[in-house]
Amino acid sequence: MKIDVLLGLQWGDEGKGKIVDVLTPQYDIIARFQGGPNAGHTLQIDGDKHVLHTIPSGIFHPEKINIIGNGVIADPYILSQELAKLVAKGVNPLVNLRISKRAHLILPTHRMLDAAYEQALGAGKIGSTLKGIGPCYTDKTARYGLRFGDILASDFTEKYNSLKNRHLNILKSYNFDHNIQLIDKIPFDEYEKKWFEAVSELRAFPLIDSELYINKALAEGKTILAEGAQGSLLDVDFGSYPFVTSSNTIAAGVCSGLGVPPSAIGKVFGVFKAYCTRVGSGPFPTELADATGELLRDNGKEFGSTTGRPRRCGWLDLPALRYAIMLNGVTDLVMMKSDVMNDFDTINICTGYEVNGQITQDLTYETLSNPVMPIYESLPGWKKSLSGISDYNLVPENLKLYTDFIEKDAGLPIKILSVGPGREETILK
C-alpha cells in the first residue's frame, strides 16, 4: 500500500482540517507529520465548530487511528487542553490517539525564547505565533531537545531542568525576565505547574514507535493519510524565508516526519483557497489592502484559528500555486471557500509578476526578495449563492469558468470543491 498525503499549497489556513475529516472514512490511519500548536485546523460537524492544533483531524471518527508523528512538536499543556475539549464533545481520544515517542516537547521556556527573539527583531519581526515552535525545532536540530519517550524516564525532571536552565541563561542575555512575563496570560511558575500536570496525563496515552507502527500498517495493507500543517509557502527551505515556519511543510517532510520511504508516497492532495490569505509578516504579491480585501476577510471569516489575528487577503496567485504543485508532486487539487467569492462582479487572478522591470510567470528567489507587481487576468464573478449545491453540474457557469481556468494553468484537475464550512458542503467532482 501507499501512504496518501494532504497538505496546503499556500501560506496555511487553506481548510485542510475539513478535507481530512471528509476523507477520513476512506482510510484506516490519519497521521500528522510536522508542525505544532501553531497550526489551527477547523472542522464544522453538524453545525458545531472544532479547532484542532496538534491532534490529527480524523479524531472524530473513533474507528480510525490518529497518530501524532515524530516530525510533530507538542506543548503538553496545550495538548491537554485540546484533549479536554474533545472529551467535553463526547470524544474519547484514549481509544484512537497514538503519540510518537520521537515527537519533541515544547517547554514553557521555549515559549519564552520565542517571545524574546521576536521582541529583539523589533520592526523586522517574523510574526511568530509565540507557541515556541522555532526554539523547539532549534533544540531538536542542535540535539538538546526532549521527546515524548523521555517522559517515561525516571530522570525526566532532571533532564527538563537541565534544558530549562540552558534556556534561562539565553533569556538573561536578552535581558528578558521570565518571572515577569506571561504565557497565554498565565505566570511562568503556574504555566510550568500545569505543564507537568499535563505530562502526567499524557503518560496514560499509547506512546509508540510510530515509524514501526506505520510501516507495519502499510505492509498489512492498511490505508494511511498523512496530514500536513501550515502551507507549502511557509516551508523552511522553499517558502518566503525568513517569514516561514521551522519545519518542512511539503510532501518531502512526510518521509522524515513519519519515517516512510519516498517510494511509499501515493496520492498527494493539494489544498488551496479560491483566493489567498496570509497571517503575520512576509511577502504577499496579491495582497489587497483595500475594501475588496476587507470583503474577502469578512466573508471568509479570515481570523487566525490559533492567534485570532486578522488574516491578510488577496486574489489567487497562480505562479505561487504552480510552484507549490511542483514541489509536492500534487496529483489531486482541492479548492476551498468558493462560496466566499459569491459577491464579486469581477474576480482577478494573478498569472505572472513584474519584477525589476522584467515579466515572469515563475515564483523565484527574486520574486520573494523584491517588490513585485502582480499581473492579473479578470474573470466574471458568479454572483450566486452556492448553498445546497452538491453536484458540480449545478454550480454557476462562471464558477466552472473559474475552476477551468485554474485547472488549465495548473495542468491538474480540481477533484474536490468546497462550497461551505460543513462536511456536507463538499462537491466531489
C-alpha positions, 0 to 999 in steps of 0.5 A: 500500500501507499501512504496518501498525503494532504497538505496546503499549497499556500501560506496555511489556513487553506481548510485542510482540517475539513478535507481530512475529516471528509476523507477520513472514512476512506482510510484506516490511519490519519497521521500528522507529520510536522508542525505544532500548536501553531497550526489551527485546523477547523472542522464544522460537524453538524453545525458545531465548530472544532479547532484542532492544533496538534491532534490529527483531524480524523479524531472524530471518527473513533474507528480510525487511528490518529497518530501524532508523528515524530516530525510533530512538536507538542506543548503538553499543556496545550495538548491537554487542553485540546484533549479536554475539549474533545472529551467535553464533545463526547470524544474519547481520544484514549481509544484512537490517539497514538503519540510518537515517542520521537515527537519533541516537547515544547517547554514553557521556556521555549515559549519564552525564547520565542517571545524574546527573539521576536521582541529583539527583531523589533520592526523586522519581526517574523510574526511568530505565533509565540507557541515556541515552535522555532526554539523547539525545532532549534533544540531538536536540530542542535540535539538538546531537545526532549521527546515524548519517550523521555517522559517515561524516564525516571530522570525526566525532571532532571533532564527538563531542568537541565534544558530549562536552565540552558534556556534561562541563561539565553533569556538573561542575555536578552535581558528578558525576565521570565518571572515577569512575563506571561504565557497565554496570560498565565505566570511562568511558575503556574504555566510550568505547574500545569505543564507537568500536570499535563505530562502526567496525563499524557503518560496514560496515552499509547506512546509508540514507535510510530515509524514501526507502527506505520510501516507495519500498517502499510505492509498489512495493507492498511490505508494511511493519510498523512496530514500536513500543517501550515502551507507549502509557502511557509516551508523552511527551505522553499517558502518566503524565508525568513517569514516561514515556519521551522519545519518542512511543510511539503510532501518531502517532510512526510518521509522524515516526519513519519519515517516512510520511504519516498517510494511509499508516497501515493496520492498527494492532495493539494489544498488551496483557497479560491483566493489567498490569505496570509497571517503575520509578516512576509511577502504577499504579491496579491495582497489587497489592502483595500475594501475588496480585501476587507470583503474577502476577510469578512466573508471568509471569516479570515481570523487566525484559528490559533492567534485570532489575528486578522488574516491578510487577503488577496486574489489567487496567485497562480505562479505561487500555486504552480510552484507549490504543485511542483514541489509536492508532486500534487496529483489531486487539487482541492479548492476551498471557500468558493462560496466566499467569492459569491459577491464579486462582479469581477474576480482577478487572478494573478498569472505572472509578476513584474519584477525589476522591470522584467515579466515572469510567470515563475515564483523565484528567489527574486520574486520573494526578495523584491517588490513585485507587481502582480499581473492579473487576468479578470474573470466574471464573478458568479454572483450566486449563492452556492448553498445546497449545491452538491453536484458540480453540474449545478454550480454557476457557469462562471464558477466552472469558468473559474475552476477551468481556468485554474485547472488549465494553468495548473495542468491538474484537475480540481477533484474536490470543491468546497462550497461551505464550512460543513462536511456536507458542503463538499462537491466531489467532482 
